Amino acid sequence: MSKAEIQSGICGHVTTVEAKMEGKVCKLTITSTCKAIQQLALELPEVNPMQEISAKRATPQTLQMGLKHCYHAACPVPVGIIKAVEVEGKLALPKDVIIKVTKD
C-alpha cells in the first residue's frame, strides 16, 4: 500500500490517500476534512494507474473529479492522489513533493 498525506495550505484541510493495487486497478481510500474532497472520494473508489499518469491521451479521471468537486483551482489534493497511485502502480518512486509559497 502507498500513502499520501496532503496538507492543502491556507484552508487548513488535511487529506489522507491510501492506494492499493488489485490486479491492474488501484483501489483508493481517501479521507479528508474537506467536504469537496469527501465528495470526490465517493466518486473515485479506484483508478487505472496507466490512465492516470498521462494527460496526452485523455484527462486523468482524478483530475476530472478535481475539476468537478474542488472549489479552488490550486487544490493540491488531486495531484497528491495521482502521486500515490503512481507509487503504488510502480510508475514512480516515493518522494515528497513540496510547493513553497512566499510573498516579499
Summary of the structure (lengths in Angstrom):
residues: 104
radius of gyration: 13.2
end to end distance: 40.3
largest distance: 48.9
contacts: 288
relative contact order: 0.21
helix: 33%
strand: 24%
